[in-house]
Amino acid sequence: MADPGLAGFPYDIQMKEHDTGSIVWKAAVWAVGRTALTGIGVHQIELVVSAERLFVFGIESNGAYAEAFAVDDGRPLLRFCTCYWFNFSETWSLR
Protein backbone atom coordinates (compact mmCIF):
# COMPACT_ATOMS: atom_id res chain seq x y z
CA MET A 1 0.00 0.00 0.00
CA ALA A 2 1.38 3.42 -0.96
CA ASP A 3 0.03 6.94 -0.69
CA PRO A 4 2.37 9.07 -2.81
CA GLY A 5 0.47 12.35 -2.74
CA LEU A 6 0.30 14.96 -5.49
CA ALA A 7 4.05 15.59 -5.88
CA GLY A 8 7.37 13.87 -5.20
CA PHE A 9 7.44 14.41 -1.44
CA PRO A 10 8.72 11.47 0.65
CA TYR A 11 5.93 9.07 1.66
CA ASP A 12 5.43 5.77 3.47
CA ILE A 13 4.81 2.39 1.91
CA GLN A 14 3.38 -0.59 3.80
CA MET A 15 3.37 -4.32 3.31
CA LYS A 16 0.17 -5.84 4.70
CA GLU A 17 -0.75 -9.43 5.35
CA HIS A 18 -3.43 -10.42 2.85
CA ASP A 19 -5.74 -12.38 5.17
CA THR A 20 -5.70 -10.17 8.27
CA GLY A 21 -4.75 -6.75 6.89
CA SER A 22 -2.15 -6.38 9.62
CA ILE A 23 0.94 -4.34 8.77
CA VAL A 24 4.03 -6.55 8.27
CA TRP A 25 6.39 -3.59 7.77
CA LYS A 26 6.43 0.08 6.92
CA ALA A 27 9.23 1.96 5.13
CA ALA A 28 9.93 5.47 3.87
CA VAL A 29 10.05 6.11 0.12
CA TRP A 30 12.30 9.11 -0.51
CA ALA A 31 10.76 9.86 -3.94
CA VAL A 32 12.39 12.97 -5.45
CA GLY A 33 12.91 14.56 -2.06
CA ARG A 34 10.65 17.56 -2.60
CA THR A 35 10.48 20.09 0.21
CA ALA A 36 8.09 22.62 -1.36
CA LEU A 37 5.47 22.83 -4.09
CA THR A 38 4.09 25.81 -5.92
CA GLY A 39 1.39 25.25 -8.48
CA ILE A 40 -0.17 21.94 -9.40
CA GLY A 41 1.78 18.74 -8.76
CA VAL A 42 1.88 15.58 -10.85
CA HIS A 43 3.10 12.25 -9.44
CA GLN A 44 2.74 8.78 -10.97
CA ILE A 45 4.02 5.56 -9.37
CA GLU A 46 4.29 1.90 -10.31
CA LEU A 47 4.82 -0.94 -7.80
CA VAL A 48 6.41 -4.20 -8.97
CA VAL A 49 7.23 -7.31 -6.93
CA SER A 50 9.97 -9.55 -8.32
CA ALA A 51 12.64 -11.84 -6.84
CA GLU A 52 11.65 -11.08 -3.21
CA ARG A 53 11.93 -7.33 -3.83
CA LEU A 54 9.36 -4.57 -4.01
CA PHE A 55 10.31 -2.00 -6.65
CA VAL A 56 8.82 1.50 -6.55
CA PHE A 57 9.13 3.53 -9.74
CA GLY A 58 7.94 7.12 -9.76
CA ILE A 59 7.99 10.21 -11.90
CA GLU A 60 6.90 13.76 -11.25
CA SER A 61 7.69 17.24 -12.51
CA ASN A 62 11.05 17.47 -10.64
CA GLY A 63 12.39 14.12 -11.81
CA ALA A 64 12.15 10.34 -11.71
CA TYR A 65 13.11 7.79 -9.08
CA ALA A 66 13.45 4.06 -8.46
CA GLU A 67 13.66 2.38 -5.07
CA ALA A 68 13.72 -1.26 -4.00
CA PHE A 69 12.83 -2.85 -0.67
CA ALA A 70 13.23 -6.40 0.69
CA VAL A 71 9.78 -8.00 0.71
CA ASP A 72 10.36 -9.81 4.02
CA ASP A 73 11.34 -6.83 6.21
CA GLY A 74 11.12 -3.59 4.19
CA ARG A 75 14.85 -2.95 4.26
CA PRO A 76 15.84 -0.44 1.54
CA LEU A 77 18.05 -2.10 -1.09
CA LEU A 78 18.30 0.56 -3.79
CA ARG A 79 17.58 4.27 -4.04
CA PHE A 80 18.02 6.24 -7.26
CA CYS A 81 16.72 9.67 -8.20
CA THR A 82 17.52 12.09 -11.00
CA CYS A 83 17.32 15.11 -8.68
CA TYR A 84 18.67 14.60 -5.15
CA TRP A 85 20.09 18.11 -5.16
CA PHE A 86 20.42 18.39 -1.38
CA ASN A 87 20.24 14.72 -0.34
CA PHE A 88 23.85 13.63 -0.82
CA SER A 89 24.50 9.87 -0.82
CA GLU A 90 27.33 10.22 1.71
CA THR A 91 24.73 10.93 4.42
CA TRP A 92 22.36 8.00 3.72
CA SER A 93 23.87 5.41 6.11
CA LEU A 94 22.69 2.47 3.98
CA ARG A 95 24.36 -0.77 5.05
Secondary structure, 3 states (H helix, E strand, C coil): CECCCCCCCCEEEEEECCCCCCEEEEEEECCCCCCCCCCCCCEEEEEEEECCEEEEEEEECCEEEEEEEECCCCCEEEEEECCCCCCCHHHCCCC
